[in-house]
Amino acid sequence: MAISVLMVYQPIESTREKESYWKSYVSYYEKYWDGPATPQSSWFGKEYDEFRESLSNHLGMGKKEIQDCFFQKDEEGNYFIVPVGSELNINIFSAENFIPFEWFLMFSKDEKHYFYTHTGFGAIQPDAIYYHAKVEETTQRLKQSKESIESVLHNIEAGSSQRLAETLKELHDNIDNLRTWLSGFDPRSFIILNYAEICSHIQPDSMKNEDSVSEIHYVLSLAGEGKFNEAMSALTYLTSKWQEIRAAITGEGLKSTTTVQ
């Protein structure tokens, strides 16, 4: 199994009654570790327990009352957090063995980035893809995509384009679910799509060519122009690629990794 993650970092001041706690947590964490807490942070041995014990003493709280978070700081010095550790976490969505196509609709190609790992002798390699954008921008993109799909569904030819219509209708409904989720956050928040473990099943040399964001937008663009056959072909390519990735992860395919053309 491989997990992909969608994560919203909200302004620390938007946490309201917990704002004071999170400010204290972030301040202490930065002094203790000299850096932010991220999903890529590593703990060794008893480091995590020792940190929580020290934080508990500093805040005058029991260890069981301590809640952790990931946090980042923007260029203006504003902090954004993702609470972690609770079973129900509204800031995080995850998907197993694939990435839902509606997630890609929130981003543009130039928002693609990489996490890097040192591999020895000063070399580094990308080991995961992520996209980063403001919630305000992603919400607008989802709105535009929904309107585009509604227009296509109104004009699409019956019969020959039935499969395309069904896929777009499902995408339309999933966009609504995403928009409802995002509406609960301050628009200044930012959102990260992390391919995470998915990338271990894509050849490292071909990760630079992975561009499902552009590909799903291209499907909608072709459909919006009335080029339904071309849109279906583009959708088939995108779907087949992710079927291969899923097969590589689950062991149902012959290849251990997928090369993106």
C-alpha atoms as a printed R data frame, in Angstrom:
    type eleno elety resid chain resno       x      y       z
1   ATOM     1    CA   MET     A     1   0.000  0.000   0.000
2   ATOM     2    CA   ALA     A     2   1.176  3.551  -0.783
3   ATOM     3    CA   ILE     A     3  -0.418  6.732   0.521
4   ATOM     4    CA   SER     A     4  -0.798 10.145  -1.127
5   ATOM     5    CA   VAL     A     5  -1.739 13.126   1.045
6   ATOM     6    CA   LEU     A     6  -3.637 16.401   0.713
7   ATOM     7    CA   MET     A     7  -2.879 18.740   3.619
8   ATOM     8    CA   VAL     A     8  -4.123 22.238   4.553
9   ATOM     9    CA   TYR     A     9  -1.849 24.527   6.581
10  ATOM    10    CA   GLN     A    10  -4.009 27.185   8.244
11  ATOM    11    CA   PRO     A    11  -2.861 30.526   9.717
12  ATOM    12    CA   ILE     A    12  -2.034 30.016  13.361
13  ATOM    13    CA   GLU     A    13  -4.341 32.886  14.342
14  ATOM    14    CA   SER     A    14  -7.302 31.126  12.683
15  ATOM    15    CA   THR     A    15  -7.156 28.342  15.298
16  ATOM    16    CA   ARG     A    16  -8.998 30.693  17.675
17  ATOM    17    CA   GLU     A    17  -9.194 29.271  21.199
18  ATOM    18    CA   LYS     A    18  -6.028 27.190  20.616
19  ATOM    19    CA   GLU     A    19  -4.004 30.054  19.128
20  ATOM    20    CA   SER     A    20  -2.069 30.669  22.362
21  ATOM    21    CA   TYR     A    21  -1.221 26.962  22.709
22  ATOM    22    CA   TRP     A    22   0.009 26.625  19.131
23  ATOM    23    CA   LYS     A    23   2.145 29.752  19.379
24  ATOM    24    CA   SER     A    24   3.776 28.349  22.511
25  ATOM    25    CA   TYR     A    25   4.243 24.956  20.847
26  ATOM    26    CA   VAL     A    26   5.826 26.430  17.703
27  ATOM    27    CA   SER     A    27   8.084 28.768  19.677
28  ATOM    28    CA   TYR     A    28   9.341 25.971  21.917
29  ATOM    29    CA   TYR     A    29   9.766 23.504  19.023
30  ATOM    30    CA   GLU     A    30  11.899 25.951  17.035
31  ATOM    31    CA   LYS     A    31  14.151 26.598  20.025
32  ATOM    32    CA   TYR     A    32  14.395 22.878  20.823
33  ATOM    33    CA   TRP     A    33  15.093 21.654  17.277
34  ATOM    34    CA   ASP     A    34  16.191 24.830  15.492
35  ATOM    35    CA   GLY     A    35  13.710 24.282  12.670
36  ATOM    36    CA   PRO     A    36  10.054 23.634  11.745
37  ATOM    37    CA   ALA     A    37   8.098 20.409  12.197
38  ATOM    38    CA   THR     A    38   7.285 18.879   8.806
39  ATOM    39    CA   PRO     A    39   6.157 15.451   7.533
40  ATOM    40    CA   GLN     A    40   9.828 14.928   6.570
41  ATOM    41    CA   SER     A    41  11.081 15.495  10.132
42  ATOM    42    CA   SER     A    42  12.909 12.484  11.571
43  ATOM    43    CA   TRP     A    43  12.981 11.260  15.166
44  ATOM    44    CA   PHE     A    44  15.624  8.834  16.421
45  ATOM    45    CA   GLY     A    45  15.502  6.599  19.461
46  ATOM    46    CA   LYS     A    46  13.852  8.343  22.389
47  ATOM    47    CA   GLU     A    47  14.079 11.851  20.882
48  ATOM    48    CA   TYR     A    48  10.315 12.245  20.445
49  ATOM    49    CA   ASP     A    49   9.486 11.111  23.997
50  ATOM    50    CA   GLU     A    50  12.203 13.360  25.406
51  ATOM    51    CA   PHE     A    51  10.856 16.328  23.444
52  ATOM    52    CA   ARG     A    52   7.303 15.739  24.668
53  ATOM    53    CA   GLU     A    53   8.506 15.383  28.250
54  ATOM    54    CA   SER     A    54  10.421 18.651  27.986
55  ATOM    55    CA   LEU     A    55   7.487 20.432  26.325
56  ATOM    56    CA   SER     A    56   5.095 19.082  28.940
57  ATOM    57    CA   ASN     A    57   7.244 20.546  31.704
58  ATOM    58    CA   HIS     A    58   7.613 23.851  29.854
59  ATOM    59    CA   LEU     A    59   3.860 24.284  29.329
60  ATOM    60    CA   GLY     A    60   2.840 22.843  32.676
61  ATOM    61    CA   MET     A    61   0.629 20.256  30.975
62  ATOM    62    CA   GLY     A    62   0.389 16.476  31.207
63  ATOM    63    CA   LYS     A    63   1.992 14.559  28.324
64  ATOM    64    CA   LYS     A    64  -1.413 13.168  27.348
65  ATOM    65    CA   GLU     A    65  -2.681 16.740  26.865
66  ATOM    66    CA   ILE     A    66   0.076 17.643  24.402
67  ATOM    67    CA   GLN     A    67  -1.061 17.897  20.785
68  ATOM    68    CA   ASP     A    68   1.481 18.107  17.982
69  ATOM    69    CA   CYS     A    69   1.431 19.891  14.662
70  ATOM    70    CA   PHE     A    70   3.366 20.378  11.459
71  ATOM    71    CA   PHE     A    71   4.127 24.036  10.817
72  ATOM    72    CA   GLN     A    72   5.737 26.319   8.271
73  ATOM    73    CA   LYS     A    73   6.561 30.024   8.106
74  ATOM    74    CA   ASP     A    74   6.101 32.270   5.072
75  ATOM    75    CA   GLU     A    75   8.413 35.058   3.900
76  ATOM    76    CA   GLU     A    76   6.573 37.621   6.047
77  ATOM    77    CA   GLY     A    77   7.100 35.525   9.173
78  ATOM    78    CA   ASN     A    78   3.497 34.288   9.447
79  ATOM    79    CA   TYR     A    79   3.032 30.768  10.809
80  ATOM    80    CA   PHE     A    80   0.744 28.109   9.353
81  ATOM    81    CA   ILE     A    81  -0.041 24.821  11.081
82  ATOM    82    CA   VAL     A    82  -1.563 21.369  10.550
83  ATOM    83    CA   PRO     A    83  -2.646 19.741  13.832
84  ATOM    84    CA   VAL     A    84  -1.678 16.056  13.865
85  ATOM    85    CA   GLY     A    85  -2.153 13.057  16.096
86  ATOM    86    CA   SER     A    86  -5.938 12.942  16.414
87  ATOM    87    CA   GLU     A    87  -8.006 10.225  14.724
88  ATOM    88    CA   LEU     A    88 -10.289 12.809  13.113
89  ATOM    89    CA   ASN     A    89  -8.171 15.424  11.336
90  ATOM    90    CA   ILE     A    90 -10.039 17.835   9.096
91  ATOM    91    CA   ASN     A    91  -6.764 19.269   7.755
92  ATOM    92    CA   ILE     A    92  -5.685 16.041   6.063
93  ATOM    93    CA   PHE     A    93  -7.067 13.853   3.286
94  ATOM    94    CA   SER     A    94  -5.253 10.716   2.168
95  ATOM    95    CA   ALA     A    95  -5.749  8.226  -0.662
96  ATOM    96    CA   GLU     A    96  -4.402  4.708  -1.058
97  ATOM    97    CA   ASN     A    97  -2.464  3.627  -4.172
98  ATOM    98    CA   PHE     A    98  -3.494  6.563  -6.379
99  ATOM    99    CA   ILE     A    99  -4.291 10.275  -6.440
100 ATOM   100    CA   PRO     A   100  -7.896 11.360  -7.138
101 ATOM   101    CA   PHE     A   101  -8.061 13.382 -10.370
102 ATOM   102    CA   GLU     A   102  -9.996 16.218  -8.733
103 ATOM   103    CA   TRP     A   103  -6.976 16.879  -6.501
104 ATOM   104    CA   PHE     A   104  -4.930 17.747  -9.578
105 ATOM   105    CA   LEU     A   105  -7.499 20.352 -10.653
106 ATOM   106    CA   MET     A   106  -6.520 22.568  -7.718
107 ATOM   107    CA   PHE     A   107  -3.001 23.202  -9.019
108 ATOM   108    CA   SER     A   108  -1.064 24.531 -11.993
109 ATOM   109    CA   LYS     A   109   2.039 23.032 -13.571
110 ATOM   110    CA   ASP     A   110   4.387 25.703 -12.209
111 ATOM   111    CA   GLU     A   111   3.395 24.822  -8.605
112 ATOM   112    CA   LYS     A   112   5.185 21.474  -8.825
113 ATOM   113    CA   HIS     A   113   8.117 20.951  -6.437
114 ATOM   114    CA   TYR     A   114  10.247 18.092  -5.129
115 ATOM   115    CA   PHE     A   115  11.402 16.768  -1.789
116 ATOM   116    CA   TYR     A   116  15.062 15.791  -2.076
117 ATOM   117    CA   THR     A   117  17.156 13.125  -0.351
118 ATOM   118    CA   HIS     A   118  20.941 13.100   0.011
119 ATOM   119    CA   THR     A   119  22.379  9.947  -1.551
120 ATOM   120    CA   GLY     A   120  26.075 10.263  -0.659
121 ATOM   121    CA   PHE     A   121  29.124 12.016  -2.152
122 ATOM   122    CA   GLY     A   122  27.149 15.263  -2.191
123 ATOM   123    CA   ALA     A   123  24.511 13.888  -4.592
124 ATOM   124    CA   ILE     A   124  20.812 14.426  -4.086
125 ATOM   125    CA   GLN     A   125  17.789 12.996  -5.850
126 ATOM   126    CA   PRO     A   126  14.073 13.841  -5.824
127 ATOM   127    CA   ASP     A   127  12.180 11.264  -3.825
128 ATOM   128    CA   ALA     A   128   8.710 12.805  -3.803
129 ATOM   129    CA   ILE     A   129   6.642 15.289  -5.788
130 ATOM   130    CA   TYR     A   130   4.489 17.904  -4.135
131 ATOM   131    CA   TYR     A   131   2.321 20.852  -5.205
132 ATOM   132    CA   HIS     A   132   1.855 23.999  -3.124
133 ATOM   133    CA   ALA     A   133  -0.847 26.674  -3.562
134 ATOM   134    CA   LYS     A   134  -3.043 29.084  -1.626
135 ATOM   135    CA   VAL     A   135  -6.495 27.769  -0.682
136 ATOM   136    CA   GLU     A   136  -8.038 30.910  -2.179
137 ATOM   137    CA   GLU     A   137  -6.486 30.074  -5.563
138 ATOM   138    CA   THR     A   138  -7.353 26.372  -5.451
139 ATOM   139    CA   THR     A   139 -10.958 27.167  -4.576
140 ATOM   140    CA   GLN     A   140 -11.219 29.428  -7.618
141 ATOM   141    CA   ARG     A   141  -9.724 26.773  -9.888
142 ATOM   142    CA   LEU     A   142 -12.212 24.197  -8.640
143 ATOM   143    CA   LYS     A   143 -15.055 26.653  -9.282
144 ATOM   144    CA   GLN     A   144 -13.845 27.194 -12.859
145 ATOM   145    CA   SER     A   145 -13.433 23.457 -13.439
146 ATOM   146    CA   LYS     A   146 -16.941 22.775 -12.149
147 ATOM   147    CA   GLU     A   147 -18.421 25.421 -14.447
148 ATOM   148    CA   SER     A   148 -16.461 24.007 -17.392
149 ATOM   149    CA   ILE     A   149 -17.726 20.487 -16.716
150 ATOM   150    CA   GLU     A   150 -21.323 21.704 -16.380
151 ATOM   151    CA   SER     A   151 -21.037 23.396 -19.768
152 ATOM   152    CA   VAL     A   152 -19.602 20.248 -21.355
153 ATOM   153    CA   LEU     A   153 -22.286 18.007 -19.856
154 ATOM   154    CA   HIS     A   154 -24.938 20.358 -21.242
155 ATOM   155    CA   ASN     A   155 -23.496 20.184 -24.756
156 ATOM   156    CA   ILE     A   156 -21.956 16.728 -24.946
157 ATOM   157    CA   GLU     A   157 -23.114 14.377 -27.658
158 ATOM   158    CA   ALA     A   158 -25.175 11.427 -26.529
159 ATOM   159    CA   GLY     A   159 -24.075  7.860 -27.142
160 ATOM   160    CA   SER     A   160 -20.496  7.972 -28.381
161 ATOM   161    CA   SER     A   161 -19.337 10.209 -25.508
162 ATOM   162    CA   GLN     A   162 -21.207  8.423 -22.748
163 ATOM   163    CA   ARG     A   163 -18.063  7.213 -20.945
164 ATOM   164    CA   LEU     A   164 -16.562 10.705 -21.017
165 ATOM   165    CA   ALA     A   165 -19.814 12.163 -19.676
166 ATOM   166    CA   GLU     A   166 -19.938  9.640 -16.822
167 ATOM   167    CA   THR     A   167 -16.351 10.376 -15.828
168 ATOM   168    CA   LEU     A   168 -16.915 14.134 -15.915
169 ATOM   169    CA   LYS     A   169 -20.098 13.792 -13.868
170 ATOM   170    CA   GLU     A   170 -18.178 11.870 -11.190
171 ATOM   171    CA   LEU     A   171 -15.422 14.486 -11.293
172 ATOM   172    CA   HIS     A   172 -18.059 17.210 -10.916
173 ATOM   173    CA   ASP     A   173 -19.483 15.593  -7.770
174 ATOM   174    CA   ASN     A   174 -16.028 15.085  -6.264
175 ATOM   175    CA   ILE     A   175 -15.171 18.738  -6.911
176 ATOM   176    CA   ASP     A   176 -18.219 19.708  -4.855
177 ATOM   177    CA   ASN     A   177 -16.936 17.578  -1.972
178 ATOM   178    CA   LEU     A   178 -13.521 19.260  -2.151
179 ATOM   179    CA   ARG     A   179 -15.010 22.741  -2.250
180 ATOM   180    CA   THR     A   180 -17.141 21.972   0.804
181 ATOM   181    CA   TRP     A   181 -14.044 20.788   2.665
182 ATOM   182    CA   LEU     A   182 -11.979 23.837   1.698
183 ATOM   183    CA   SER     A   183 -14.767 26.245   2.647
184 ATOM   184    CA   GLY     A   184 -14.060 25.444   6.299
185 ATOM   185    CA   PHE     A   185 -10.588 27.027   6.153
186 ATOM   186    CA   ASP     A   186  -9.325 30.584   6.161
187 ATOM   187    CA   PRO     A   187  -8.691 31.483   2.484
188 ATOM   188    CA   ARG     A   188  -5.163 32.574   3.454
189 ATOM   189    CA   SER     A   189  -4.360 28.935   4.231
190 ATOM   190    CA   PHE     A   190  -2.241 26.995   1.797
191 ATOM   191    CA   ILE     A   191  -2.627 23.447   0.594
192 ATOM   192    CA   ILE     A   192  -0.051 20.814  -0.281
193 ATOM   193    CA   LEU     A   193  -0.584 17.759  -2.461
194 ATOM   194    CA   ASN     A   194   2.154 15.274  -1.581
195 ATOM   195    CA   TYR     A   195   2.653 12.225  -3.841
196 ATOM   196    CA   ALA     A   196   4.486 10.739  -0.821
197 ATOM   197    CA   GLU     A   197   4.844  6.945  -1.039
198 ATOM   198    CA   ILE     A   198   3.416  6.898  -4.567
199 ATOM   199    CA   CYS     A   199   6.768  8.177  -5.848
200 ATOM   200    CA   SER     A   200   8.599  5.032  -4.788
201 ATOM   201    CA   HIS     A   201   6.689  3.327  -7.601
202 ATOM   202    CA   ILE     A   202   7.662  5.867 -10.276
203 ATOM   203    CA   GLN     A   203  11.177  5.753 -11.732
204 ATOM   204    CA   PRO     A   204  13.204  8.621 -10.159
205 ATOM   205    CA   ASP     A   205  14.525  9.704 -13.575
206 ATOM   206    CA   SER     A   206  10.995 10.026 -14.934
207 ATOM   207    CA   MET     A   207   9.426 11.984 -12.059
208 ATOM   208    CA   LYS     A   208  10.210 15.228 -13.878
209 ATOM   209    CA   ASN     A   209   7.809 14.090 -16.644
210 ATOM   210    CA   GLU     A   210   4.932 13.307 -14.296
211 ATOM   211    CA   ASP     A   211   2.377 16.014 -15.077
212 ATOM   212    CA   SER     A   212  -1.108 14.760 -14.269
213 ATOM   213    CA   VAL     A   213  -2.037 18.329 -13.310
214 ATOM   214    CA   SER     A   214  -1.629 19.552 -16.888
215 ATOM   215    CA   GLU     A   215  -3.125 16.357 -18.284
216 ATOM   216    CA   ILE     A   216  -6.460 16.603 -16.437
217 ATOM   217    CA   HIS     A   217  -6.742 20.305 -17.285
218 ATOM   218    CA   TYR     A   218  -6.080 19.351 -20.932
219 ATOM   219    CA   VAL     A   219  -8.946 16.845 -20.836
220 ATOM   220    CA   LEU     A   220 -11.333 19.575 -19.678
221 ATOM   221    CA   SER     A   221  -9.950 22.018 -22.253
222 ATOM   222    CA   LEU     A   222 -10.530 19.593 -25.139
223 ATOM   223    CA   ALA     A   223 -14.006 18.710 -23.895
224 ATOM   224    CA   GLY     A   224 -14.827 22.411 -23.542
225 ATOM   225    CA   GLU     A   225 -13.884 22.918 -27.199
226 ATOM   226    CA   GLY     A   226 -16.252 20.140 -28.224
227 ATOM   227    CA   LYS     A   227 -13.386 17.800 -29.131
228 ATOM   228    CA   PHE     A   228 -14.934 14.882 -27.312
229 ATOM   229    CA   ASN     A   229 -12.962 12.087 -29.014
230 ATOM   230    CA   GLU     A   230  -9.663 13.853 -28.314
231 ATOM   231    CA   ALA     A   231 -10.753 14.486 -24.723
232 ATOM   232    CA   MET     A   232 -11.602 10.800 -24.313
233 ATOM   233    CA   SER     A   233  -8.200  9.784 -25.685
234 ATOM   234    CA   ALA     A   234  -6.416 12.144 -23.276
235 ATOM   235    CA   LEU     A   235  -8.503 10.836 -20.383
236 ATOM   236    CA   THR     A   236  -7.762  7.231 -21.371
237 ATOM   237    CA   TYR     A   237  -4.019  7.954 -21.334
238 ATOM   238    CA   LEU     A   238  -4.238  9.573 -17.883
239 ATOM   239    CA   THR     A   239  -6.403  6.765 -16.500
240 ATOM   240    CA   SER     A   240  -4.141  4.052 -17.918
241 ATOM   241    CA   LYS     A   241  -1.071  5.673 -16.392
242 ATOM   242    CA   TRP     A   242  -2.612  5.645 -12.929
243 ATOM   243    CA   GLN     A   243  -3.880  2.096 -13.396
244 ATOM   244    CA   GLU     A   244  -0.278  1.049 -14.087
245 ATOM   245    CA   ILE     A   245   0.953  2.885 -10.997
246 ATOM   246    CA   ARG     A   246  -1.738  1.234  -8.868
247 ATOM   247    CA   ALA     A   247  -0.832 -2.187 -10.328
248 ATOM   248    CA   ALA     A   248   2.845 -1.591  -9.529
249 ATOM   249    CA   ILE     A   249   1.971 -0.738  -5.937
250 ATOM   250    CA   THR     A   250  -0.377 -3.677  -5.361
251 ATOM   251    CA   GLY     A   251   1.829 -6.152  -7.211
252 ATOM   252    CA   GLU     A   252  -0.807 -6.887  -9.805
253 ATOM   253    CA   GLY     A   253   1.410 -5.706 -12.661
254 ATOM   254    CA   LEU     A   254   4.647 -7.101 -14.063
255 ATOM   255    CA   LYS     A   255   6.695 -3.955 -13.443
256 ATOM   256    CA   SER     A   256   7.910 -2.853 -10.027
257 ATOM   257    CA   THR     A   257   7.954  0.784 -11.089
258 ATOM   258    CA   THR     A   258   6.239  2.894 -13.705
259 ATOM   259    CA   THR     A   259   8.051  5.065 -16.212
260 ATOM   260    CA   VAL     A   260   6.199  8.256 -17.140
261 ATOM   261    CA   GLN     A   261   6.580  9.102 -20.787
